[in-house]
């Protein structure tokens, strides 16, 4: 099966496309730029969703659901927001089809034109803040901490599975607060939640920081991001949290009365991650033999394979082991398909990224052991049947830690400090990766570097120290030390 995957060094883009197809994650849709997420891919999203949902609720948020269709007039109320999304909006203009009077099939009924066009949500700030006007009247109604799990539509011209698709799944949190301080604290808090999830569950190290003005979310005053390095040295924006100020409160007239009966505009945040995280997971950990999934997000953590085929003794031992693993909270399957040989099964489970494989054969059982193989390093070990659950539990944690440490070591190896523009361009033409350099803070310098090199300011890191020396491009006094990279 691995022969069906293009090696990373040969063609990284094709390698990625091969993984998502051969590992059974997606299938292309009849609609350009959309994808069908197959059960194996959707199971990963379900685990991402379940863990994040738990973390959101632990921080006081509740779930709701808002409509898919948004009146066009709503997007006209916040000028910066509509400008940011106008070119990506899909528009509903009619509400009915009819039989084609001139031949077979159906056509749009010209008499069914909507009085006002509807936008398929590219994001939900507008319809949510129109609703919040009815929900928020008093300081007692604040803070309002709401999240929704939904799909959105952004009419992308260049698409790639999970990374950039016309329709994708995500969550979007939208909160309202009495003060600016509370809203900034909320945006920062969710920024930290995303970083903790990425590192603790995805085993993906991230750089936390703030976006430059040109890179921030349309309609936000500040955008906080987590940036991860993929195996080709490019950056991927894995999650963002936005302090929206009072922009949407002003646009939709959302006010509250304080304890002294004085009226104020509320303060807002929004924050979101999407199925793009699956793309990040693939490109952070997978190899030329297929998908690699961190154990904490794997729908199936252990696959048991009989060697050469199942029999009564092997089945009995397997049931015992499965019972012990499940009691320890470990998800496990028994691949007893008699139509496939063990070697094919090994390759299949390796391709699908199952973290641990247990091979059970009669010769091993004579010594009361089984063969345990780990997906991350391909190492195989003979392990006693007695105590197997504890061994596997420890091994899964070891794999989780190893994937994180390996990814972090890769990032550190491909991160560079840079003081001159010539050095900066040489680094980009070479290994690329993350480049830390001084910036004078002007949009002119930022745009010039982007146009000349294709690299962008990924963030102003949270641990940003006072820059020493001038801006590498303009020679002017540096205002920030920033992270540059080419990005997805």
Wavefront OBJ file of the C-alpha trace (Angstrom):
o trace
v 0.000 0.000 0.000
v 2.826 2.415 0.805
v 3.918 2.172 -2.833
v 0.678 3.973 -3.696
v 1.832 7.056 -1.754
v 4.143 9.590 -3.381
v 7.185 10.161 -1.124
v 7.209 13.489 0.718
v 10.633 14.417 -0.625
v 9.480 13.815 -4.189
v 6.243 15.816 -4.150
v 4.891 17.002 -0.815
v 1.600 18.241 -2.234
v 0.884 14.952 -3.974
v 1.962 13.040 -0.853
v -0.704 14.909 1.106
v -3.397 14.227 -1.493
v -2.427 10.541 -1.582
v -2.704 10.266 2.215
v -6.204 11.740 2.436
v -7.425 9.389 -0.300
v -5.555 6.150 0.510
v -6.165 6.429 4.268
v -9.902 6.640 3.595
v -10.441 10.159 4.944
v -12.299 11.854 2.102
v -13.792 11.494 -1.320
v -14.213 14.353 -3.748
v -17.720 15.756 -4.126
v -19.560 16.413 -7.402
v -19.500 20.080 -6.296
v -16.119 21.644 -6.987
v -14.162 22.447 -3.863
v -16.365 20.406 -1.532
v -15.461 17.079 0.049
v -17.235 14.008 1.330
v -15.738 13.150 4.716
v -15.666 9.362 4.988
v -16.218 7.500 8.289
v -12.508 7.236 9.162
v -12.002 10.960 8.580
v -15.205 11.923 10.337
v -14.262 9.807 13.365
v -11.160 11.968 13.816
v -13.334 15.102 13.621
v -15.745 13.619 16.175
v -12.871 13.129 18.622
v -11.592 16.658 18.003
v -15.112 17.987 18.500
v -15.758 15.964 21.665
v -12.590 17.110 23.399
v -12.921 20.756 22.403
v -16.598 20.778 23.382
v -15.623 19.502 26.823
v -12.986 22.214 27.158
v -15.443 24.911 26.057
v -18.033 23.800 28.608
v -15.393 23.695 31.336
v -14.828 27.403 30.653
v -18.544 28.201 30.992
v -19.750 28.135 27.376
v -22.971 26.563 26.116
v -23.977 25.424 22.633
v -26.709 26.857 20.426
v -27.499 26.816 16.726
v -28.140 29.706 14.329
v -29.525 29.601 10.763
v -27.469 28.705 7.707
v -29.047 31.490 5.628
v -28.336 35.141 6.425
v -30.204 38.141 4.926
v -27.874 40.040 2.600
v -28.659 43.306 4.393
v -27.055 41.967 7.584
v -23.663 41.811 5.910
v -23.941 45.460 4.942
v -24.082 46.631 8.549
v -20.405 46.136 9.441
v -18.345 47.554 6.579
v -14.966 45.924 7.311
v -16.613 42.545 7.896
v -18.517 42.508 4.612
v -15.452 43.677 2.685
v -13.481 40.762 4.110
v -16.014 38.137 3.020
v -17.806 39.644 0.008
v -15.787 37.747 -2.616
v -16.354 34.390 -0.888
v -20.134 34.535 -0.423
v -22.538 32.087 -2.042
v -25.890 33.762 -2.673
v -29.410 32.252 -2.733
v -31.628 34.188 -5.128
v -34.675 31.929 -5.746
v -36.757 29.583 -3.635
v -38.250 27.163 -6.161
v -37.494 24.933 -9.175
v -39.894 23.906 -11.916
v -40.011 21.357 -14.717
v -38.232 22.606 -17.793
v -40.992 23.671 -20.258
v -38.567 23.255 -23.168
v -37.277 19.773 -22.396
v -36.225 17.320 -19.676
v -34.964 18.264 -16.214
v -35.668 21.234 -14.002
v -34.940 24.962 -14.157
v -35.148 27.836 -11.699
v -38.668 29.224 -11.537
v -38.247 32.878 -12.614
v -41.338 33.854 -10.594
v -39.750 32.549 -7.368
v -37.145 35.270 -6.967
v -36.563 36.230 -3.321
v -37.375 39.776 -2.245
v -33.982 39.845 -0.499
v -31.117 37.535 -1.416
v -29.812 35.213 1.290
v -26.150 34.496 2.000
v -25.013 30.977 2.917
v -23.084 31.738 6.079
v -19.361 32.333 5.619
v -19.328 33.020 9.380
v -22.158 33.929 11.749
v -21.285 37.217 13.450
v -24.033 39.161 11.697
v -26.989 36.878 12.349
v -25.829 36.147 15.877
v -25.448 39.812 16.804
v -28.858 40.573 15.327
v -30.177 37.897 17.713
v -28.148 39.135 20.681
v -29.957 42.488 20.436
v -33.072 40.657 21.630
v -31.295 38.599 24.297
v -29.245 41.321 25.990
v -31.060 44.060 27.903
v -29.394 44.253 31.317
v -25.979 43.686 32.903
v -27.612 40.589 34.401
v -27.659 39.057 30.883
v -23.863 39.286 30.647
v -21.527 37.677 29.961
v -23.225 35.714 27.185
v -20.984 32.748 26.299
v -22.259 30.799 23.291
v -20.676 28.383 20.827
v -22.116 26.622 17.819
v -20.961 23.587 15.828
v -21.892 24.110 12.191
v -20.849 24.140 8.554
v -19.937 27.254 6.585
v -19.473 28.110 2.919
v -16.640 30.211 1.496
v -16.340 30.147 -2.274
v -12.633 29.360 -2.515
v -10.958 29.416 -5.923
v -8.075 27.082 -5.027
v -9.064 24.201 -2.775
v -7.307 21.337 -0.982
v -8.986 18.672 1.186
v -9.356 19.825 4.798
v -6.928 22.748 4.367
v -9.112 24.965 2.195
v -12.525 23.845 0.964
v -15.640 25.679 -0.142
v -17.695 24.003 2.596
v -16.150 22.928 5.872
v -17.158 22.002 9.404
v -16.173 24.114 12.371
v -17.139 25.635 15.673
v -17.590 29.335 16.215
v -17.829 30.917 19.623
v -19.527 34.306 19.983
v -19.497 36.057 23.343
v -20.762 39.362 24.733
v -19.327 41.194 27.754
v -19.951 44.251 29.881
v -16.389 45.590 29.685
v -13.466 45.715 27.311
v -11.250 44.013 29.901
v -13.612 41.027 30.167
v -13.806 40.651 26.383
v -10.029 40.751 25.928
v -9.636 38.205 28.740
v -12.169 35.939 26.981
v -10.364 36.160 23.633
v -7.062 35.412 25.342
v -8.564 32.537 27.321
v -9.895 30.795 24.210
v -6.571 31.404 22.471
v -4.974 29.453 25.318
v -7.608 26.687 25.073
v -6.747 26.201 21.395
v -3.018 26.090 22.117
v -3.513 23.573 24.919
v -5.690 21.366 22.708
v -3.205 21.485 19.826
v -0.283 20.482 22.002
v -1.940 18.082 24.460
v -4.238 16.243 22.040
v -2.927 16.830 18.518
v 0.711 16.527 19.720
v 1.324 19.591 17.553
v 3.545 22.344 19.006
v 2.314 25.859 18.236
v 3.501 29.443 18.445
v 0.970 31.752 20.102
v 0.730 35.355 19.070
v -1.254 38.254 17.629
v -1.877 38.911 13.941
v -0.687 42.059 12.240
v -3.413 44.522 11.245
v -3.500 43.284 7.643
v -3.806 39.635 8.693
v -6.439 39.981 11.408
v -10.054 38.840 11.046
v -12.366 41.186 9.121
v -14.177 43.320 11.702
v -11.824 42.508 14.610
v -9.666 44.893 16.609
v -7.223 42.116 17.544
v -6.795 38.552 16.311
v -4.847 35.959 18.305
v -3.543 32.917 16.459
v -1.784 29.604 16.955
v 0.710 28.807 14.186
v 2.101 25.322 13.555
v 4.917 24.176 11.291
v 4.188 21.445 8.770
v 6.790 18.942 7.535
v 7.519 21.013 4.422
v 8.490 23.983 6.590
v 5.332 25.977 5.843
v 3.146 27.489 8.549
v -0.478 26.608 9.091
v -2.861 28.821 11.023
v -4.542 26.266 13.257
v -6.973 28.395 15.256
v -7.879 32.034 15.879
v -9.574 34.042 18.600
v -10.772 37.606 17.978
v -11.411 40.632 20.152
v -14.146 42.415 18.201
v -14.370 45.520 20.349
v -17.789 47.174 19.994
v -17.937 47.022 16.202
v -20.771 44.509 15.961
v -22.591 45.962 18.969
v -22.641 49.313 17.169
v -23.696 47.769 13.859
v -26.598 45.845 15.419
v -27.395 48.236 18.289
v -26.704 45.755 21.114
v -26.801 47.629 24.427
v -27.326 46.855 28.114
v -28.373 48.799 31.199
v -25.869 48.739 34.076
v -26.732 48.620 37.791
v -27.245 52.405 37.738
v -29.655 52.138 34.805
v -27.110 53.674 32.428
v -26.958 52.363 28.848
v -23.764 50.915 27.316
v -22.721 49.073 24.175
v -21.494 45.542 24.856
v -18.023 44.208 24.004
v -17.569 41.140 21.808
v -15.352 38.207 20.884
v -15.473 35.368 18.393
v -13.210 32.335 17.997
v -13.090 29.219 15.863
v -11.307 26.118 14.605
v -12.335 23.857 11.751
v -11.770 20.565 9.950
v -8.533 22.242 8.828
v -7.148 20.695 12.025
v -7.317 17.290 10.335
v -5.087 18.632 7.578
v -2.721 19.976 10.241
v -2.645 16.593 11.953
v -1.842 14.802 8.687
v 0.980 17.165 7.715
v 2.510 17.277 11.202
v 2.837 13.543 11.846
v 2.206 11.314 8.825
v 4.933 9.553 6.839
v 5.488 7.851 3.495
v 3.666 4.734 4.725
v 0.432 6.575 5.474
v -1.444 8.375 8.188
v -0.127 8.762 11.733
v -2.729 9.704 14.358
v -1.908 10.796 17.927
v -3.479 8.202 20.275
v -5.639 10.767 22.082
v -7.491 11.540 18.835
v -7.500 8.082 17.254
v -10.986 6.581 16.938
v -9.322 3.133 17.036
v -6.212 3.020 19.202
v -5.455 -0.699 18.872
v -6.014 -3.216 16.078
v -5.648 -6.928 16.862
v -4.695 -9.201 13.959
v -4.726 -13.037 14.167
v -1.713 -14.787 12.606
v -2.129 -16.443 10.179
v -5.895 -16.671 10.710
v -8.355 -16.815 13.605
v -9.060 -20.025 15.503
v -10.783 -20.876 18.754
v -7.703 -20.360 20.938
v -6.734 -17.058 19.313
v -10.333 -15.842 19.499
v -10.518 -16.640 23.199
v -7.283 -14.798 24.018
v -8.344 -11.881 21.822
v -11.638 -11.500 23.654
v -9.786 -11.494 26.960
v -7.355 -8.821 25.768
v -10.107 -6.693 24.220
v -12.066 -6.804 27.467
v -9.041 -5.639 29.450
v -8.225 -2.872 26.975
v -11.797 -1.578 26.916
v -11.925 -1.621 30.713
v -8.868 0.647 30.607
v -10.706 3.038 28.253
v -8.751 1.969 25.157
v -10.616 1.620 21.842
v -9.820 -1.633 20.032
v -10.941 -3.657 17.007
v -10.389 -7.320 16.094
v -9.609 -7.754 12.408
v -10.690 -11.375 11.881
v -11.514 -10.959 8.178
v -10.594 -14.349 6.705
v -10.453 -12.959 3.156
v -7.334 -10.864 3.884
v -3.856 -12.065 4.748
v -2.084 -10.720 7.878
v 0.442 -8.761 5.799
v -2.337 -6.928 3.991
v -4.046 -6.158 7.299
v -0.790 -4.840 8.783
v -0.333 -2.497 5.820
v -3.967 -1.380 5.948
v -3.877 -0.476 9.645
v -0.524 1.240 9.141
v -1.973 3.267 6.269
v -4.942 4.293 8.429
v -2.674 5.420 11.262
v -3.874 3.133 14.059
v -1.328 3.788 16.847
v -0.838 0.195 18.079
v -1.171 -3.180 16.397
v -1.225 -6.494 18.267
v -0.444 -9.676 16.353
v -1.638 -12.914 17.959
v -0.237 -16.205 16.679
v -0.181 -19.723 18.065
v 3.611 -19.835 18.395
v 3.606 -16.680 20.512
v 0.731 -17.951 22.636
v 2.766 -21.047 23.504
v 5.024 -18.601 25.356
v 2.037 -16.563 26.578
v 3.148 -13.480 24.602
v 1.820 -11.391 21.726
v 3.587 -9.100 19.246
v 2.959 -5.378 19.790
v 3.889 -2.924 17.005
v 3.772 0.861 17.386
v 2.850 3.009 14.399
v 5.138 5.964 15.109
v 8.514 4.155 15.158
v 7.493 0.801 13.575
v 9.139 -1.001 16.529
v 7.838 -4.467 17.455
v 8.015 -6.042 20.904
v 6.972 -9.392 22.395
v 4.769 -8.601 25.374
v 3.285 -11.015 27.981
v -0.470 -11.465 27.725
v -0.693 -10.911 31.470
v -0.622 -7.155 32.060
v -1.095 -6.320 28.382
v -3.634 -3.562 29.113
v -1.231 -1.642 31.352
v 1.555 -2.056 28.801
v -0.596 -0.708 25.962
v -1.907 2.146 28.097
v 1.673 3.238 28.861
v 2.680 2.738 25.229
v -0.106 4.995 23.947
v 1.073 7.786 26.240
v 4.658 7.187 25.100
v 3.576 7.461 21.449
v 1.631 10.658 22.176
v 4.683 12.224 23.823
v 7.054 11.015 21.117
v 4.942 12.551 18.343
v 4.915 15.908 20.128
v 8.643 15.846 20.862
v 9.471 14.827 17.298
v 7.345 17.648 15.864
v 8.835 20.172 18.281
v 12.383 19.091 17.438
v 11.575 19.469 13.726
v 10.230 22.987 14.312
v 13.290 24.014 16.311
v 15.602 22.605 13.645
v 13.809 24.667 10.994
v 13.478 27.935 12.944
v 15.937 30.752 12.315
v 16.899 34.190 13.600
v 17.527 36.719 10.853
v 18.882 40.295 10.847
v 19.235 41.182 7.146
v 16.887 40.960 4.199
v 19.465 39.122 2.083
v 19.800 36.488 4.785
v 15.998 36.306 4.990
v 15.635 35.628 1.248
v 18.432 33.056 1.326
v 16.702 31.180 4.153
v 13.409 31.140 2.252
v 15.099 29.800 -0.874
v 16.782 27.107 1.198
v 15.042 25.156 3.944
v 12.392 27.777 4.625
v 10.707 27.212 7.954
v 10.014 29.825 10.636
v 12.073 33.005 10.463
v 12.159 35.500 13.333
v 13.064 39.017 12.259
v 12.587 42.677 13.143
v 9.719 44.643 11.571
v 9.173 48.391 11.609
v 5.421 47.914 12.078
v 4.393 49.568 8.800
v 1.945 47.974 6.347
v 4.175 49.131 3.466
v 7.087 46.981 4.645
v 4.815 44.028 5.366
v 3.244 44.182 1.887
v 6.578 44.620 0.111
v 8.059 41.521 1.769
v 4.944 39.508 0.962
v 4.969 40.539 -2.705
v 8.700 39.966 -3.129
v 9.052 36.649 -1.285
v 5.601 35.139 -0.679
v 6.318 35.064 3.065
v 3.880 36.666 5.493
v 3.928 37.742 9.108
v 2.333 34.758 10.797
v 2.162 36.475 14.170
v 3.744 38.787 16.683
v 4.660 36.095 19.239
v 3.251 36.357 22.750
v 6.780 36.072 24.106
v 7.838 38.956 21.864
v 10.907 40.589 23.313
v 11.901 44.174 22.602
v 13.623 44.073 19.201
v 17.253 45.084 19.063
v 18.514 46.581 15.844
v 16.628 47.965 12.867
v 13.912 46.463 10.653
v 15.593 43.959 8.334
v 13.828 45.419 5.273
v 13.537 49.192 5.712
v 16.400 49.846 8.108
v 14.028 51.933 10.222
v 13.626 51.474 13.949
v 12.036 48.081 14.633
v 8.747 48.011 16.486
v 8.257 44.235 16.722
v 10.129 40.958 16.471
v 7.805 38.847 14.325
v 7.463 35.359 12.926
v 7.645 35.112 9.122
v 6.922 32.022 7.011
v 5.334 30.859 3.827
v 1.947 29.457 4.724
v -1.076 27.417 3.723
l 1 2 3 4 5 6 7 8 9 10 11 12 13 14 15 16 17 18 19 20 21 22 23 24 25 26 27 28 29 30 31 32 33 34 35 36 37 38 39 40 41 42 43 44 45 46 47 48 49 50 51 52 53 54 55 56 57 58 59 60 61 62 63 64 65 66 67 68 69 70 71 72 73 74 75 76 77 78 79 80 81 82 83 84 85 86 87 88 89 90 91 92 93 94 95 96 97 98 99 100 101 102 103 104 105 106 107 108 109 110 111 112 113 114 115 116 117 118 119 120 121 122 123 124 125 126 127 128 129 130 131 132 133 134 135 136 137 138 139 140 141 142 143 144 145 146 147 148 149 150 151 152 153 154 155 156 157 158 159 160 161 162 163 164 165 166 167 168 169 170 171 172 173 174 175 176 177 178 179 180 181 182 183 184 185 186 187 188 189 190 191 192 193 194 195 196 197 198 199 200 201 202 203 204 205 206 207 208 209 210 211 212 213 214 215 216 217 218 219 220 221 222 223 224 225 226 227 228 229 230 231 232 233 234 235 236 237 238 239 240 241 242 243 244 245 246 247 248 249 250 251 252 253 254 255 256 257 258 259 260 261 262 263 264 265 266 267 268 269 270 271 272 273 274 275 276 277 278 279 280 281 282 283 284 285 286 287 288 289 290 291 292 293 294 295 296 297 298 299 300 301 302 303 304 305 306 307 308 309 310 311 312 313 314 315 316 317 318 319 320 321 322 323 324 325 326 327 328 329 330 331 332 333 334 335 336 337 338 339 340 341 342 343 344 345 346 347 348 349 350 351 352 353 354 355 356 357 358 359 360 361 362 363 364 365 366 367 368 369 370 371 372 373 374 375 376 377 378 379 380 381 382 383 384 385 386 387 388 389 390 391 392 393 394 395 396 397 398 399 400 401 402 403 404 405 406 407 408 409 410 411 412 413 414 415 416 417 418 419 420 421 422 423 424 425 426 427 428 429 430 431 432 433 434 435 436 437 438 439 440 441 442 443 444 445 446 447 448 449 450 451 452 453 454 455 456 457 458 459 460 461 462 463 464 465 466 467 468 469 470 471 472 473 474 475 476 477 478 479 480 481 482 483 484 485 486 487 488
